[in-house]
Amino acid sequence: MSESIDELNIGAHFLDRLSSGEKTEIRGLGRQISVPQGEAVFTQGDPHQGIFIIERGQVRVFYTAPSGREITLAYWTPGHFIGGPEVSGGGSHIWSGIAIEDCDITLLPSATLQKLVTQMPTFALALIDGLVAKGKCYSSMAQMLGTRSVIERLAQYLLNLSELYGVVDGDAVVINRKVTHDQIAAMVGSTRQWVTMMLKRFQAKRIVSVEGSIIRIERPDLLEQILFKD
């Protein structure tokens, strides 16, 4: 969740500071793992063991409340690292990560990370870059949750999807990505039932149309009016 998609993927480039030789060295020090779609990369409450660099695939990171309700923090793509914030080890994961596609991942154990930080200054700076990007991401999400109503968050999320994955079809935009009502609910901080109800209301007002798992934004301008109604 973000009011802008401009910097959503900036953290995917946190290793760009490094030379090709340094990148090869880092991957050689890590452990290569494959995580099938639907399997956990790490689980809330488990001990930290390092960070995971996504080489291929996509991982959803989410928090599960004691009630069982989930809120999605982000969908991380190749180039990002996940498994923080305690990158140097110790403590427990405060959220979970699950592969939503088959993933190839480099695991950098905590002990290896500590050595790299002290022995390779460029890697230490790269890690800081990655942490800064994550801080901005979660700050943006906190701002959305704290200052936007749930219907505004839904409108913003649909607009973000249209910018990221939209295909123009006449005056409309087709979101070329399968997204379920459960996924939308976890992203905007609501329930699947509420999302289903609101999408039906949007359809009745001809703001969107839904065909199976395909969402078509018929009137992006009306979604923007929800955001900027004042």
Disulfide bonds with the S-S distance in Angstrom:
none
